[in-house]
Amino acid sequence: MIHAAPPPLKRQTLLRDWAGTPLTALVSAASAALALWVLWRLLDWAVLSAVSPMSPMADCTGIQGACWRFYVEKSRFMLFGTYPYAEHWRPALVSVLLLVLSGIVGLRICGRMALIPARVLTGAWIVVVPLAFALMGGGWAGLSPVDMTRWNGMPVLLILSVIAIALAFPLGLLLAVLRFQDRSPLLRRAATTYIEVIRGIPMVTVLFVGVFVLPLTMPPGTRISPMMATLVALIFFHASYFAEDIRGGLQSVPESQNEAARALGLSGSQMLRLVLLPQALSRSLPALVNSVIGAYKDTSLVVVLGIHDLTSAARMAFSEPGWGAFALEAYAFVGVWFLLSCAFLSWVGRQLHQKETARRH
């Protein structure tokens, strides 16, 4: 039996499906032209008019493109700031450890490295976190001591973001459970008050409280460095946002799940651990990923306290006399770093969402 081929689409129908209305076609054409112009300017700046990294710095005078030689001269300063030059291997090792461990955790929760047990990753965090501070501070095993005021650049960004997020999440989980439960009204009100108060205060205010007020609450003679005070402030600040995300997930779980768990004879803790929390965390994934990305980027606000993270170290790199013309190169380095790292976090969130969607179906 011979089947007749479908009639060809009319040219007007194809044009209408592609361009839509005249107004949308005009907007699309203008957007495409703008995108092409931006891409051309970027190509001209980065390649056509740029100075290669092998050229001397003198060739960068008066150019319109990028000076890639700037990265050869200032890359280590942007990464590690005023940390002693001869000891740069220590912040480099700390950065690699935190990045590798964070990447493994991201891949592990996506199911890509299921062979690594969760207890192994937990043990790795318990070892790596104090090791990071020990390597950066020195004063043991022949390592020269380095004061925290000279900790700059990439390791500061990772310590204040990765460690703060890793410790804030379980605290936020606890706060969410306390606010959700109804067995202890006092604890519920306390958790609610804490969450609402912290979420209603700007992050900069919390940082100032952590650095200038927290030391006053310590016993006499006790000294806490601004870095540690900032880390504590970030943990308690981000925990309130994680708590609210998880609480939203708990409230979205149908009441029938509670009734089914009670019918099976599960205790309150068992119902929470085996039935409610797994579903709540799954439902709150988009909000949690958004909070993690926001917490990671907001770490740059610590510059107001005199703590120099990657962004601040990059600004110091071109603030020296004679380097002011290379601000765009310095900020491009920081922008690419945040773009790649946040893209990885977004990818992890999408993978988790797809995994949970496939599991439900």
ZIZI-V258631 format. One record per helix or strand of 2 or more residues. SS is the DSSP state (h for helix, s for strand). FROM is the first residue (numbers start at 1). TO is the last residue. Records with the same first field share a line. If there is no record, write none. Layout:
SS->FROM-TO, FROM-TO
This chain:
h->11-19, 22-48, 57-60, 69-80, 85-109, 118-137, 148-150, 154-180, 185-199, 203-217, 226-252, 255-263, 268-283, 285-305, 310-319, 324-360
